[in-house]
Amino acid sequence: MPKDDRYPKIEIDAYSPKEIAKRVERVGVVKAHLDFWSMLTLAVLAGAFIALAGEFFTLVVHDSRISYGFTQLVGGFSFSLGLVLVVVAGAELFTGNTLAVMAFVSRKISLWCLLRNWSIVFLGNLLGSLSLVLWMYWSDQWKFNGYLVGAKALAIANGKVSLTFLEAFARGTLCNILVVLAVWLSFSARSVTDKVMAIIFPITAFVASGFEHSIANMYFIPMGLLLKSQPEVVQALAGVLGKTPDLSRLTWENFLLSNLLPVTLGNILGGAFLVGLVYWFIYLRHERL
C-alpha cells in the first residue's frame, strides 16, 4: 500500500532515552525563558500541588495498623498525587527543574537564565506550600480522629528537623535522583496514562524510603510548627509515643538551616548532577562538539 502523507504517522511506543534527552533539553529552554509572572504563578501552583500530596500522605498513614514498610508504601503511593498534578496539569517544580541544567551545558541557555528559573521557582514553590499550610490549618482537618491527624503531622515535622546536616543532605540527594527520574520517565510518555504510570513508582520509592524533598518539607515542617502550639495535638502525640515528645528542635531556624538548606543542596546534587548531567554526557555531549 503506498504511503499517504496526508495522515500523520501514529506512534504508540515510548520515546527512546536519546529522544527523552532532546525533549528535556528543549523544555529546559522553554522553562528558562518564561516571563516572570507566568513562571512564579506556575511555581506557586506546584508548591500547592506538592503540599496537597503531603496532606494526603499524612491523612493516609496517620493511624495505620499495618507494618511500617507497607504503611510507607501506601503513603508513598498517595504522595505520588503531587507530581502527577505538576506534570499533567502543568506547573513549575524546583526539584524537577534541576533537569534544565542539560540545556545550560548544551549552551542553549545562559547560567543567568538557569539560576533565574531556579530562584523564582523555588520562591514560588515556597509561597504555594505555605499557602496550603494556612488553608489546612484553618480547615481544622488536623483535629480529625481525636487530633491524631495533627499528631502525625507534628511527628513528621519533628522528625525532619531532628536529622543531622549530613543525613538531610544525603536523603535530599537520594530523593531527587528518584524525583527527577520520575520526570525523566514522564518525557517518554505519549499519553496521560503513560505519564501517571511513569511517575508513581519512583515517587512511591522515595517517600517509602524516607528521603527528603525540599518542596514537600515547605509544607510538612511549617504545618508542624503551627500545630506545636496546640496542646491537644501535643497530648495526642504523647499518647501515641507513650511519653511527652521533645519538640525543642522544632523551630523556624532549624527548619531553614538544619533541613531546608541541606535538603535543597542535596536535591540539586541528585537532580542536576547525578541524573541531568549524566544523561547529557551519554546522549547530548557529542551534539555540542
C-alpha positions in Angstrom: 0.0 0.0 0.0 1.5 3.4 -1.0 2.3 5.8 1.8 -0.3 8.6 2.2 1.4 11.7 3.5 -2.0 13.3 4.3 -2.2 11.4 7.5 0.4 11.7 10.3 2.2 8.6 11.5 0.7 7.4 14.8 3.3 6.3 17.4 2.4 4.3 20.5 5.9 3.2 21.6 7.6 5.3 24.3 10.2 7.8 23.3 13.7 6.4 23.5 16.2 7.6 26.1 18.0 9.7 23.5 14.7 11.2 22.4 13.9 11.9 26.0 17.2 13.8 26.4 16.4 16.0 23.4 12.9 16.7 24.7 14.2 17.6 28.2 16.7 19.9 26.7 14.1 21.7 24.6 11.7 22.0 27.5 14.5 23.4 29.6 14.9 26.2 27.1 11.2 27.0 27.2 11.1 26.9 31.0 14.1 29.2 31.3 12.5 31.9 29.1 9.1 32.0 30.7 8.1 35.6 31.8 8.4 36.3 35.5 4.7 36.2 36.3 3.9 33.0 34.4 6.9 31.3 36.0 6.0 32.5 39.5 2.4 31.6 39.2 3.2 28.1 37.8 5.6 27.7 40.7 3.0 28.7 43.3 0.7 26.0 41.8 3.5 23.4 42.0 4.1 24.2 45.7 0.4 23.9 46.4 0.2 20.6 44.5 3.1 19.1 46.5 1.6 20.4 49.7 -1.7 18.7 48.8 0.2 15.5 48.4 1.8 16.0 51.8 -1.6 16.5 53.4 -2.9 13.4 51.6 0.1 11.3 52.8 -0.4 12.5 56.4 -4.1 11.6 56.4 -3.5 8.2 54.8 -0.7 7.0 57.2 -1.7 8.7 60.5 -3.4 5.7 62.1 -2.1 2.8 60.0 -2.2 -0.6 61.7 -0.2 -2.4 59.1 3.6 -2.9 59.2 6.0 0.1 58.8 7.1 -0.9 55.4 3.6 -1.3 54.0 2.5 1.9 55.7 5.3 3.8 53.9 4.4 2.0 50.6 0.8 3.1 50.8 1.8 6.6 51.9 4.3 6.9 49.0 1.6 5.8 46.5 -0.6 8.6 47.9 2.1 11.2 47.7 2.5 10.5 44.0 -0.5 12.7 43.6 1.8 15.7 43.8 4.0 15.1 40.8 1.1 13.8 38.8 -0.6 17.2 39.3 2.6 19.0 38.4 3.3 17.1 35.2 -0.2 16.5 33.9 -1.9 19.8 35.0 1.3 21.8 34.3 3.3 23.6 36.9 6.9 24.6 37.7 8.6 22.5 40.4 12.1 23.4 41.6 13.3 19.8 42.0 12.2 18.8 38.6 13.6 21.9 37.0 17.1 20.9 38.0 17.0 18.9 34.7 17.2 22.3 33.0 21.0 22.0 33.6 21.0 19.9 30.4 20.0 23.0 28.4 22.7 25.0 30.1 25.6 22.7 29.4 24.4 22.4 25.8 24.8 26.2 25.7 21.1 26.6 24.9 20.5 28.9 27.9 22.9 31.0 30.0 23.8 30.4 33.6 21.8 33.6 34.5 18.7 32.1 32.9 19.2 28.8 34.7 19.7 30.5 38.1 16.8 32.9 37.5 14.5 29.9 36.8 15.6 28.0 39.9 15.3 31.1 42.2 11.9 32.2 41.0 10.5 28.7 41.0 11.9 28.0 44.5 10.3 31.1 45.8 7.0 30.3 44.1 7.1 26.8 45.5 7.6 28.2 49.0 4.7 30.6 48.6 2.4 27.8 47.3 3.4 25.4 50.1 2.9 28.0 52.8 -0.5 29.0 51.4 -1.6 25.4 51.8 -0.3 25.2 55.3 -2.6 28.1 56.2 -5.6 26.6 54.4 -5.1 23.2 56.1 -4.6 24.9 59.5 -7.8 26.9 59.0 -9.7 23.8 57.9 -9.2 22.1 61.3 -8.5 18.9 59.5 -5.7 18.3 62.0 -8.5 17.8 64.6 -9.8 14.7 62.8 -9.8 11.3 64.6 -9.2 12.8 68.0 -6.3 15.1 66.9 -4.4 12.1 65.6 -4.0 13.6 62.1 -2.4 16.6 63.7 -0.3 14.4 65.9 1.1 12.7 62.9 1.8 16.0 61.1 3.6 17.2 64.2 5.7 13.9 64.4 6.7 14.2 60.8 7.9 17.8 61.2 9.8 17.0 64.4 11.5 14.0 62.8 12.7 16.1 59.8 14.3 18.9 61.9 16.0 16.2 64.1 18.2 15.0 61.2 21.8 15.9 61.1 23.1 18.1 58.3 24.7 15.1 56.5 21.6 12.9 56.9 19.4 15.7 55.4 21.8 16.3 52.6 22.2 12.6 51.7 18.4 12.0 51.9 17.9 15.1 49.7 20.3 13.7 47.1 18.7 10.3 47.0 15.2 11.8 46.9 15.8 14.0 43.9 17.5 11.2 42.0 14.2 9.4 42.1 12.0 12.5 41.6 14.0 13.6 38.5 13.9 10.1 37.2 10.1 10.2 37.5 10.1 13.4 35.5 12.6 11.9 33.0 10.4 8.8 32.6 7.3 11.1 32.1 9.1 12.5 29.0 9.0 9.1 27.4 5.2 9.1 27.5 2.8 9.6 24.7 -0.4 9.6 26.8 -1.6 10.8 30.2 -1.8 7.2 31.4 1.8 6.7 30.4 2.8 9.8 32.4 1.0 8.7 35.5 2.4 5.2 35.5 5.9 6.5 34.9 5.6 8.8 37.9 4.1 6.5 40.5 6.9 4.0 41.2 9.9 6.4 41.6 7.8 8.8 43.8 6.5 5.9 45.9 10.1 4.7 46.3 11.4 8.0 47.5 8.6 8.5 50.0 8.6 5.0 51.3 12.4 5.2 51.8 12.2 8.2 54.0 14.1 10.5 51.6 13.9 14.3 51.8 12.2 16.6 49.3 12.8 20.4 49.8 9.4 21.5 48.5 7.4 18.8 50.4 9.2 20.0 53.6 8.0 23.5 52.9 4.6 22.1 53.8 5.4 19.4 56.4 7.6 21.4 58.7 5.7 24.7 58.8 2.5 22.7 59.4 4.2 21.1 62.4 5.4 24.4 63.6 1.8 25.7 63.7 0.5 22.6 65.4 3.2 22.7 68.0 1.2 25.4 69.8 -1.9 23.2 70.0 -1.9 21.4 73.4 -4.5 18.8 72.2 -2.2 17.8 69.3 0.8 17.6 71.6 -1.2 15.5 74.0 -2.4 13.2 71.2 1.2 12.7 70.1 2.2 11.9 73.7 -0.5 9.3 73.8 0.9 7.6 70.6 4.5 7.8 71.8 3.8 6.9 75.4 5.8 9.9 76.6 5.9 13.7 76.2 7.5 14.5 72.9 10.7 16.6 72.8 9.8 19.4 70.4 12.8 21.6 71.3 14.3 21.3 67.8 11.1 22.2 66.0 11.9 25.9 65.3 11.8 28.1 62.3 15.6 28.4 62.5 16.1 24.6 62.4 13.6 24.4 59.5 15.6 26.7 57.4 19.2 25.8 58.4 19.1 22.2 59.6 16.6 20.9 57.0 15.7 23.1 54.1 19.3 24.2 53.3 21.0 20.7 53.3 18.0 19.1 51.6 17.9 21.7 48.8 21.6 21.3 48.2 21.1 17.5 48.1 18.2 17.9 45.7 20.4 20.0 43.4 23.2 17.4 43.5 20.9 14.5 42.9 18.8 16.0 40.2 21.2 18.3 38.3 24.4 16.4 38.6 23.6 12.7 39.2 20.8 12.5 36.7 20.8 15.5 34.4 24.5 15.8 33.7 24.9 12.0 33.4 22.3 11.7 30.7 23.6 14.8 29.0 27.0 13.2 28.9 25.6 10.0 27.5 23.3 11.4 24.8 24.0 15.0 24.1 27.6 15.9 24.6 28.6 14.9 21.0 26.0 17.3 19.6 27.7 20.2 21.5 31.0 19.2 20.0 
